[in-house]
């Protein structure tokens, strides 16, 4: 076992969480395009890691607990990866709102005579 979590560690972790929160708000307001999602997910992963290590005190626990937490994180990443592969490999149908029939229906609705 290593050292005990002190009040100083908690204050530093809280300050880091607050700065990561400010960074998240800043990133959400920037026109980053598709990279904004990856930046936000990276910031969220850092916040989760900080909470896990400091507030849940995984850094100061037995080696077996740290191995179990590492395996759980790896397992979670595998499931997220498999979900993303499944999502990206599907052939999605054409959006009916963007098809020609939807335009015709909209034209008919605008030209319809009121009762």
ABEGO torsion letter per residue (X at the ends): XBBBBBAAAAAAAAAAAAAAAAAAAAAAABBAEAAAAAAAAAAAAAAAAAAAAAAAGAAABBAAAAAAAAAAAAAAAAAAAAAAAAAAABBBBBBAAABAAAAAAAAAAAABBBX
